[in-house]
Amino acid sequence: MVICPSSIPSNAERQARQQHVPFLVLVCLGQGRVRTSNLPYSEGAVVGLYNYTAHNCDEISFCVGQVITVTKKQHSDWWEGELGGVTGLFPSNYVKAL
């Protein structure tokens, strides 16, 4: 079952976007590893075609219709993106370009 996260941005995210100020998100990958993502950089936006539930701590969950900002397209099958202030991997065949 996918429980859709709120699409309401945090106060810090909302303020940074309104002021066009880049900000950094740190994502804990476990075992002391942290991934950083500079959110203003993007390779485009995609929309969820199907619900997806993350299976690992480095993935993001999303629902049909949610918009994900793509930050990396390293592999054809899995892309990295940001949704609701969280950065992680997601299957590229579950989304389509906007």
KEKE-3310 file (N, C-alpha, C; in steps of 0.2 Angstrom, whole numbers, plus 5000, padded with zeros to 4 digits):
npx = (5004:5003:5005:5001:5012:5011:5010:5013:5025:5039:5041:5054:5058:5048:5050:5064:5062:5053:5061:5071:5082:5095:5095:5100:5098:5099:5100:5098:5107:5109:5120:5129:5131:5127:5118:5118:5108:5106:5093:5088:5094:5090:5085:5073:5055:5044:5029:5020:5015:5010:5007:5021:5030:5043:5057:5069:5080:5086:5077:5062:5045:5030:5014:5001:5001:5008:5021:5038:5054:5067:5084:5095:5100:5107:5106:5096:5085:5083:5081:5086:5077:5068:5055:5044:5053:5062:5075:5078:5080:5070:5059:5061:5052:5039:5035:5031:5037:5035)
npy = (4994:5011:5026:5041:5055:5072:5085:5098:5110:5112:5125:5131:5127:5132:5146:5148:5145:5155:5166:5163:5156:5145:5130:5117:5099:5086:5069:5055:5040:5029:5019:5030:5037:5050:5059:5073:5086:5098:5107:5117:5113:5104:5090:5091:5088:5076:5066:5055:5039:5028:5021:5021:5012:5014:5003:5002:5012:5022:5026:5034:5036:5038:5044:5041:5055:5063:5076:5075:5081:5079:5075:5068:5057:5044:5031:5021:5014:5018:5033:5048:5059:5073:5075:5083:5088:5077:5067:5054:5038:5032:5022:5024:5020:5021:5034:5049:5061:5079)
npz = (5000:4996:5004:5002:5002:5009:4998:5002:5004:5015:5027:5026:5013:5005:5008:5003:4989:4985:4987:4978:4982:4983:4992:5002:5004:5015:5014:5023:5021:5028:5039:5042:5030:5019:5007:4997:4990:4978:4976:4967:4954:4940:4930:4923:4925:4930:4930:4941:4935:4940:4957:4968:4980:4990:4992:4997:5008:5000:4991:4984:4988:4979:4972:4959:4948:4956:4955:4951:4953:4943:4947:4943:4929:4929:4925:4914:4919:4933:4941:4949:4960:4967:4979:4988:4997:4999:4993:4982:4974:4960:4950:4932:4923:4929:4928:4918:4906:4909)
capx = (5000:5006:5002:5004:5015:5009:5014:5014:5032:5041:5042:5061:5058:5044:5054:5069:5059:5050:5067:5075:5088:5097:5096:5103:5094:5103:5096:5102:5107:5110:5127:5133:5131:5123:5118:5116:5105:5105:5087:5087:5097:5085:5085:5066:5050:5040:5023:5019:5009:5008:5009:5027:5032:5051:5059:5076:5081:5088:5072:5057:5038:5025:5008:4999:4999:5013:5027:5045:5059:5073:5090:5100:5097:5113:5104:5090:5080:5082:5083:5086:5073:5066:5048:5042:5059:5065:5078:5079:5079:5064:5060:5059:5046:5033:5034:5032:5040:5029)
capy = (5000:5017:5031:5047:5061:5078:5089:5104:5111:5114:5133:5133:5126:5138:5153:5147:5145:5162:5170:5160:5155:5138:5127:5110:5094:5080:5063:5049:5034:5023:5018:5036:5040:5056:5061:5080:5087:5105:5106:5121:5110:5099:5088:5091:5086:5070:5064:5048:5036:5023:5022:5017:5012:5013:4997:5004:5019:5027:5027:5038:5034:5043:5042:5043:5062:5068:5078:5073:5085:5074:5078:5064:5051:5040:5024:5021:5011:5021:5040:5051:5064:5076:5075:5085:5089:5071:5065:5047:5035:5029:5018:5028:5017:5023:5041:5051:5068:5084)
capz = (5000:4996:5008:4998:5006:5008:4993:5005:5005:5022:5027:5023:5006:5002:5008:4998:4982:4984:4986:4973:4986:4983:4998:5002:5007:5017:5015:5027:5017:5033:5040:5042:5023:5018:5001:4997:4983:4978:4973:4961:4948:4938:4923:4921:4929:4928:4934:4942:4931:4945:4963:4969:4987:4991:4995:5001:5011:4995:4986:4986:4986:4976:4970:4953:4948:4959:4951:4954:4950:4942:4948:4939:4925:4928:4922:4910:4923:4939:4941:4956:4960:4973:4980:4995:5001:5000:4987:4981:4967:4958:4943:4927:4919:4933:4927:4911:4906:4908)
cpx = (5004:5002:5005:5006:5011:5013:5015:5022:5033:5042:5049:5061:5054:5047:5060:5067:5056:5056:5072:5082:5090:5097:5098:5099:5099:5099:5101:5101:5108:5118:5131:5134:5126:5123:5115:5113:5104:5099:5085:5089:5092:5086:5078:5062:5046:5034:5022:5013:5006:5010:5016:5029:5039:5052:5065:5076:5083:5083:5066:5050:5034:5019:5006:4998:5004:5019:5033:5050:5065:5079:5096:5097:5104:5111:5097:5084:5078:5085:5083:5082:5071:5058:5047:5048:5064:5068:5079:5079:5072:5064:5057:5053:5039:5031:5034:5034:5034:5031)
cpy = (5006:5023:5038:5053:5067:5082:5096:5105:5113:5122:5135:5132:5131:5144:5153:5148:5152:5167:5168:5159:5148:5136:5119:5105:5088:5075:5058:5043:5028:5022:5024:5039:5045:5058:5068:5081:5095:5106:5111:5118:5105:5097:5087:5088:5080:5069:5057:5045:5030:5024:5018:5017:5010:5007:4997:5011:5024:5028:5032:5035:5039:5040:5044:5051:5066:5070:5078:5078:5080:5078:5074:5058:5047:5034:5025:5019:5015:5028:5043:5058:5067:5076:5077:5086:5083:5069:5058:5044:5032:5026:5023:5026:5018:5030:5043:5059:5073:5088)
cpz = (5000:5000:5005:5003:5005:5003:4996:5007:5012:5021:5024:5016:5003:5002:5003:4991:4981:4983:4981:4976:4986:4990:4997:5006:5009:5017:5018:5023:5022:5033:5040:5035:5022:5011:5001:4990:4983:4973:4967:4954:4947:4931:4920:4926:4926:4932:4935:4938:4935:4952:4964:4976:4987:4994:4999:5003:5006:4990:4989:4984:4983:4973:4963:4953:4951:4955:4955:4950:4949:4943:4945:4935:4924:4924:4919:4915:4930:4939:4948:4955:4967:4973:4987:5000:5002:4993:4987:4974:4966:4951:4937:4923:4923:4932:4919:4912:4906:4902)
residu = (MET:VAL:ILE:CYS:PRO:SER:SER:ILE:PRO:SER:ASN:ALA:GLU:ARG:GLN:ALA:ARG:GLN:GLN:HIS:VAL:PRO:PHE:LEU:VAL:LEU:VAL:CYS:LEU:GLY:GLN:GLY:ARG:VAL:ARG:THR:SER:ASN:LEU:PRO:TYR:SER:GLU:GLY:ALA:VAL:VAL:GLY:LEU:TYR:ASN:TYR:THR:ALA:HIS:ASN:CYS:ASP:GLU:ILE:SER:PHE:CYS:VAL:GLY:GLN:VAL:ILE:THR:VAL:THR:LYS:LYS:GLN:HIS:SER:ASP:TRP:TRP:GLU:GLY:GLU:LEU:GLY:GLY:VAL:THR:GLY:LEU:PHE:PRO:SER:ASN:TYR:VAL:LYS:ALA:LEU)
# end
